[in-house]
Amino acid sequence: MEAAELRCTAAVEQPLPGGLAPRRRVMRDATVLLGRNELRQPVLRVAGGSGAAAAVLSFVLAGDAVRLFTRFAGEGRAAVRVGPDGAQVLLSDCPPDALRRFLRLLRLKVAAGPRDAPRPPRLLERPPPSFSVISPLQERDVLCGPGRRRAGSERGESPAQVPRAERERRPPARLSAEQEAVLGAVRSGKSIFFTGSAGTGKSFLLKRIVGSLPPNITYATASTGVAACHIGGTTLHAFAGIGSGKAPLEQCIQLAERPGVRQHWLACQHLIIDEISMVDGKFFDKLEAVARAVRKRDEPFGGIQLIICGDFLQLPPVCKANEETKFCFQAKSWRKCIHINMELTEVRRQTDKTFVSLLSAIRLGRCTEEVTRLLMQTAAHRSERDGILATRLCTHKDDVEITNERRLQQLPGEVHVFEALDSDPMLVKLIDAQCPVGGRVELKLGAQVMLAKNLDVSQGLVNGARGVVVGFESEQKGLPKVRFLCGVTQLIKMEKWIIKGPSGIHLSRQQLPLKLAWAISIHKSQGMSLDCVEISLSRVFESGQAYVALSRARSLAGLRVLDFDPKVVRADPAVLQFYRQLRRHQLPRQDSLHTHSDVDEKENWKCN
């Protein structure tokens, strides 16, 4: 039933006779309901305001007269033209996922028309209700109805105009029980940290959380630009506006008080931070103090709800050789800012139990004789097939660039160059830092490549899918054809990435969603699932790095480890202590989700 109701800001525009400007009424915190009248016709009802300003407006949705404008549905905005006179309801500040569900229900119900032929009431009967909330979707509606257009339509579409191909698009993957529990905790309004090993679906869940919150008061950030791009956000440093955060507190507050930056701090009610393991604890403390000062509120983090995600047993904060690493959970303000801690335990990337157990041991810094034997055996693995070679994961980015350039040069034939189309050429460096593909992509026949974006999950064309260039189209653009390890050969077209820059500006890059894949850095691979991986761990230089590299592989059969040395497997003792405390004080649950609330907060964080 929830899809029939939407809480958002609604602006109703109604045309006036004589060519006058339309009458516009804006309702903050409005309730928009989809229902039926006494004649069983679909009706859109908008209610908002309070006291003398309260208003309820209803519009009968008459078939072909209805038009939907959904280009910005992903940003929580849409418009519904409700009748032939041009009246329309403008929806904004909607949780994007809720908006998509509401629009889908509206399309199907309007296209279906009145559910039953109206039956005039007998004299002795009670008059039928003038408005009742519409029934939820039934299976027959989904199978026989007109389906949905993808969010991105630039022109208005009537429900009947939706093409058949769109009706058969697969529904989004469901959340697991433990992921649902995390989402429920987010909706409770408390600040939460959720964690889990690699492959437990943290990034997938984070995208669902972003889609469930109103975009105008929600800021999605991450410790790195690429991670921020994956969730449609910006870097934590760009949001904060205080540079590196190493300046004195007063100076950081002055930086955050600048126009544009201050506006974001004041508007923010939900702050999402991904890849928290790479955020320095001292920077987190500085942010917390800045938030209270700028927002002029003494509550932890100035009253902002924190939704923090990451695995402290993966990559640690980047710091200079003479500096001591301080994780966020060691920050002075962490204990008072985080109310609930949850750990996802269901691994979804790997299905081989032996490999899952091996990775669990590596994550905790344990390298038994059996783990060593299994990893050393992988040196003989040959996972290459159909001309697709294993991707080498490197600890240093210089090795990556040298390897890819050299291997491309060794291929015979013409180089095909694809230049990106950037929205602001003056901010190319900023776009480069956040976009997963470069401004210039060079390819040849036989080039080893990797997808940098989900194109078709059902076919296996996902971020990290490996392939080889098998040809180029003969037309002017000369787009590449790629044969992927999943068996699909696909013409790869230009894709667009939207990046949030400083002061909330939106930047974009149009480029092929491909990058050379003879080699990739361990840092850049974080969050990816790779089909065939070759790893040299001889130059591992920090805790968690070996685990991140090994856990990129989907299976043990698709993994080849060169010159393995058990000494490179290590986990930070402080992090191990943190996780022991978290699990020891978890709340009892029937499922496998580890949870902790602030009930036993003082005892739980002794490791700080």
N, C-alpha and C positions, 0 to 999 in steps of 0.2 A: 504493500500500500504506500510505502514511502516515496515511490516514484511519482505519485500523483500530487505530491506537495513539495513546494520549493520555498525556502526562506532566502530572501535576497533583497536588493534594491530594485524597485520597479518604477519605470517612467511610462506613463500612459499618454500617448499623443492622439488627439481626436481632431479631425479637420473641422474648420468652421466655414460657413457659406460666404460667398463673395470674395474668395481668394485670400482671406485673412490668414495670418500665421496660425497654425494649429494650436489648440489649447493643450498645454502640457502640465501634467500633475506628477510630481515625484514623490514616491513613498519609500522612506527608509525602513529597513527591517520589515518589509512587506511579506505577506503570505500569499503565494500564488497557488491556486488549486485547480485541478482539472476534474470536472464533474459532468453530470448530465442534468438536463432540466426535465420537466414533467412529460415532454414529448420524446425523451430519451436522446436528445441531440447533445453532442459534446459542447461543453461550456467552459470557458476560461474565466476564473474569478480571481480578482486582485483585491486584497484587503490590506490596509495599512493606515498609519496615523493613529492618534489617540485624542480623546476628548472631542472638542468641537471640530478638530481637523480630521477625525476618523472618516474613512471612506471605504465603500465596497463597490467595485465595478465589475460587471459581468458581460461577457461577449460570447455569443453563439458562434461556434466554429463551423462554418458552412462549407464543407468540401473544398472545391477548387479555389474558393476565395481566400483560403488560408495560405500564407507564404511564410517559410522559415528562413532566417538568415543566420547561419551557424559558423561563419568563417572564424570567429574568435571564441568558439565554445571552449577551446582548450585554455583560454584565459578567463573563463567564467562569465562570458558575455554572449548574448544572442538577442534576436528580435523576432517577434511573431506579428505578422500583419493579419489582423483578425477579421477583416471584412472587406467588401468591395468598395467601401467609402474611403479606404486608406488608413483607417485607425490602426495603430500598432502599439504593442507592449514591448518596451525595451527592458531586458533583464541584465543586471550586472551584479558584481560581487558575489557570484554563485560559486559554491564548490564545484569545480569542473566535472567531476564524476557524477554528482547529483544532477547537474544540468543536462548532461548527456542522457542519463536515464529518463529524465522528465521529457526531454524532446523526443526521445524514441517512443515513449508511451503516447505522447501527443500525436506523432505521425501515424502510428498504427491505429489509434482509436478514431482519429478524424477520417482516415482513409476508409475505415470500416463503416462509418456513418452511424445512423441510429441502430442500436443493437436489435430492437424489436419495432415492429410497426406500432405507432401510437394507438392506444385503445381509449376511446372517450369514456370517462367515468360514468357509472350509473348514478342516479340521483341520490340513492341511499348510501353510496360509498363515500369514504373519507377522501377529500381531494388529495391527489398525489403531491409529494414534496416538490417544491420548485427547484431544489438543487440537492444533489447527492454526489458524494465523491465517487469518481469513476472506479470501476473494478480494476484490480491489477491484471497484468498480462497473463493470458493463458497460453498453453503450448500451441493451441491452434492459431492464436494471434501471431506468434513468432513464425510458424511454418507457412501460414497463408497470407499474412499481412504484407505490406509493402516494404518492410525492413527499414534500414536506416542508411542515410548518407554519411560518409565520413565527415568529421568535424573539419571544416576547411572550405565549405561551399561559399563562394564569393557572391553568388546570386541567390535570390529567393527561389525556393523550390516548393511546389505543392507536394503533399504526401504521396499523391498518385504518380508523381514523376520520378520516383526513386527507381533506378535501374535494378533489374533482377539480380545482377552480380552482387550488388550491395546487400541483398537480402540474405545471401548465403555466406556472408563473412562470419568467421568463427567468433564466438563470444570470448571476452578476455578470460585468461586463466584465473581459476579460483584461488583464494587465499587458503592456506592450511589453517587448522584449528589454532595453532600457536600464533600464526600471523594475525588471525582475527582477534586474538586476545590482545596483541600489541596495539592494533588499530582501535580496539575498544578503550584501552588505557589512554590513547591519545585523545579520543573524543571526551574522556572524562575531564580533560582540561588540566591535568597535572603534568609537570615536567617529567620526561622519561628518557632513560638511556636504554637502548636495546642493542644487543650484541649477538654474536654467533660466529661460528667458524666459516671459512670460505665456502660458498655454495649453498648456504642456508636460505638464500633469497632475500637478503637484507636490502639490496638495491631495488628489487621488484616491489617489496613491501613499501619502501620509501616513496616510490612513485605513486602508489595507491594512496598513501597518506597525504602527499602533496595534492592529489586530485580530490581529496575529501574535505579540504579546508578552503575557506574563502580567500581568493587570491589577493584581494586588496589589503589584507592584514597579515598575510603569510609570506615569509621570505625564506626561500630554499637556498642554502649555501653548502659549500664543501671546502675541505682544506686545499684541494687542487682544482685547477681549471677544468681538466677533463672530467673529473668526478662531478663537478658542478654542472657541466653541460649535459651529462647523462640524466640529471633530474630537472633540467630546465631552469637552473638557477645561476647564481654567481659565486665567486669565491668569498669565503668568510672575510678576508682582508678587504675586498672591495666593498662589501656591505658595511663593515665597521667604519671605514674611512679614517683609520688612525695609523695608516702605514704599517710598519713592522711591529708597532706597539712597544718598542724599546725606549721611546721618549718618556720623560716624566709624566705622571698621571695628569697633571694640570694641562700640559701641552696636548695630550691625547684627547682630553675633554674639549679643548678649544677646537681641535681638528674635527671632532664629531659634531660640534655646534655649527659647523658651516652650513649654509643653505643647501638643500638637497640631501645632504647626509643626515642632518637633524630631522628632516621630514620623515625619513625612513625609520629612524629610531623611534619616533613618536607614533608612527602608524603601525609598527610591528606589534602583533599580539602573539604570533606563533613563529618562532625562529627554528628552522631545521638546519642541522649541521651534520653533514655526511663525512665519512673517513676521519672520525675524531682522533684516531690514533696518531695522526700526523700533525695535530694541533698542539702547540707547546702549552704546558700548564701555566706558565707565567703570562702568556698572551691571553689565556682564558680568564685569569684573575683580573687582568687589565680591562678586558671587555665587560666583565661583570660590574666593575666599579664605574666604567664609562656609562653603562646602561642606566644605573641608578642616578648618576649625576645629570645626564641629558634628559631623562624622563621625569626627574625630580620626584622619584618614588623610592622608598626605603626597602621595598620587598626585594628578595633575591632576583637579580637580573632585571631590576626595574619593573617586575610584574609580568615580564614576557614568559610565555610558555615555551620551554625548550624541548625539542624533539631531536635527540642526539643518537647517532648511529655509527657503528664501527666496531672493529675488533682490535683491542690493544695488543693482541698477540701477533698482529701483522706489522706493517711498517711503522716505525716510531717517528717522532718529530725530527725534522732535519735540523741539525745544529752543528756549530763549528767544533773542531777537534778538541779544543780546550774547554768547551762548555759541557755542563752536566745535563743529561736528558731529564726533562721533567714532564711526565705524562699529565693529561688533563685530570685524571682521577686523583693526582697528587696536588692539584691546585687547592688553595685554601678555601675557595668558594664552592668547590664541587659538591661537598656534602650538603650544603644548605640549598643548592640550586636543583638537585635531582631528587625527585620524590619516589620514583619507581624505577627499578632495574629489571630488565627481562633478557633472557638468553634464548635465542632460537637454537634448536638442537637437531631438527630434521634436515639432513643434507639432501639437496635436490639436484645438484650438479653431477655428482658421481653416484652410481647405483651399485658398483662393485663393493661388497662389504669389506673385503680384504683391503682394498685401496682406501676406503673411508677410515678403517682402523689405523692404517699406516699414517694417513694424514693427521689423524687425531693425536697420534704419538709425536709426530714431527712438530705439530703446533705447540705442544707442551714442552718441547726441547728434549724429548726422549728419543734416543736412537738405539734400540736394542739390536742384538745380533740378527734377529729375524728381519727387522726393518732394513738394516744395512744390506743383508743378503738380497732382499727383494729389489732394492734400489740399484745395487750393483749389477743385478741380472738384466736390468733394463738397457744397459749399454749395448746389448746385442739386438735390441728391438729394431725392426724396420717397418715403421708405420706408414711410409710413403706409398702412395698408389695414384694411378691416373696422372702421373707427372706432378703431383702436389707433394712438396717436400715438407719436412718438419720445420716448424719455426723455432729458431734458437732464442731463448730468453737470456739476456745479458744483464749483468749487475750495473754496468756503466753505459750511459747513453752514447758516448763517443764510439764505443765498439759497435753499437747498433748502426749509426750513420755510416761508418766505414764499411761494414759488412754489406749493407744494402746497396750502397753506391758501387762497390766493387763488383758485386754479383750482377747488377743491372748492366754495367759496362761490358761484362764478359759475354752477355747474350748478343748474338748477331741480330742484324736488322735495324729498322728505323725506330727512333725514339718518338713516341707520341706524347705531347705535352698538353696538359689540361690546367688552365689557369682559373683560379677561383674568382667568383664575382662577389666582392665584399660590399656591404652597405656603406661603410665609411673607410676609404683607403687610408685615412689619417690614423686610424686605430687598428692597423693590421697587427701590431705586436700584441695588443690585448686579445684580438680574435684568435691569433695563433696560440696564445696561452690557454685558451678555453676550448677551442674547437678540436675534435679528435683527428681532423684531417688538415693537411697543410694547404697553403695558398697555391702551391705548384705541385702537381702530381705527374711524374714521369713514368711511362710504362713502355714495355716492349712485348712482343710475342714471346710467351714463355715466362713472363714475370710472375714471381710468387707474390700473391696479394692476400689481403685480409679485409673482410667487411668491417666497416666502422659504424654501422648502424643496422638496426633491425629493419629488414625489408619485408620478409614474410616468414613469421615464426613457424607456421604450419609446415613449410617446406624445408626448414632448417637454415633459411637465409637470415642469420642473426648476427649481432655484433660479435666479432671474433671468428666467424666462419671462414675457413681457409679455402683458397682456390688458386687457379692458374689462368693467366690470360691466354685464350685460344684463338683470338681474332679481333678485328676491328671492323665496324660497319663501314660501308663504302660511301655513305652520305657525308655531308660537309662536316658534321660534328665528329665523325669518326669514333663513336663511343665504343668502349671495349666489351668484348664478350668473355665471360669468365665461367670456367667449369669448376664447380665446387665439390668438395669432398662428399657432400650429401647426395651427389648424383645429378644435381640440377645445373644446367647451363643457362646463363642469364645475361641479357644485354643490360649493362649497368648504366643507368641514367643519372643526371645531376640530382642531388638532394639538397635540401636547405636545413641549416642549423640556425636556431634563434638563440642568441647569447645575450644575457643581461649584463650591461656594462655599468660604469659608475653613474651614480645619481639616477639609477633606474632606467637609463636609456636602453633600447633594444637594438642590438646589432645582429647582423645575419651574414652567413657565408653560404654560397651555392658552390658545391664542388662534388666530384665523384666520391661516393662513400667507400673509398679504397685507400689502402696504404700498403707499401711494400712490406713483405712478411718473411724475408729470409731471416730477419732478426727483429726483436722488439725488446725494450727495456722492461725489467721487472716492475718498476714503478708505473709505467704506462699500461702494463697488462692487468693492473688491479681492477677487479670486477669483471674480467673477461673469462670466457670458457673457450678453450682452444682444443681443436680436434687432434692435432699431432704436434708434440712439443719436444724440443731438444734443449737440455739445460746443462750449462757448465757452472758448477757452484764453487770453483776454486777461488774466485775473487769475492765471495760473499763477505760483506764488511759490517753488517749490523744484524741485530736480533730480529727474528721473524722473516728475514728476507728469503731464506731457503724455503720456508713454509709457503710463502706467497707464490713463489715460482712453481713449486711442485703442485700446488692446489689449483693452478690454472688448467691442468690437464683434466679431460673428462673421464679418462680411464687409465689404468696402469699400462694397458696394451698400447696406448697412444703416447706413451712417455719414454724418453730416452735420456738417461742421466749420465753425463761423461765425468770422468775423474772424480767420483764421489768420495768424500771424506766425512766421516761421522762428526768431526769436530766443527763443521760449519752449521750443524743443527743446534741452535740454542734459542732459548726464550729468556726474556728479562726477568730476573727473580722478583722484582717489585710487581710486575704484571701478574706473575703466577700467584703471588700472595693476594693480589686484588681479586682474582677470579676465585681463589679458594674461599675468601671471605664472602663473596657474592653468593656462591653455591651453598655454603654452610648455613647461611641465614635466609635461604629462599623460603617463601611461603609454601605450605603444602598444597599440592595440586594433583588432580587425577591424571592429567596428561604430562608430557615430558617438558613442558615449558618452565624454565627456571625464572622465578619472580622474586623481587624484593621491594618492599615499600618502606616508607620512612618511619614505620612503626618501631623498628629496632635500629634506627639510624645510628645512634651513638655507638652501639656495640659493633655494628656492621662495618664501619670504616676505620677500624684500628690501624689499617695499613697506611692511612694518611699520616 
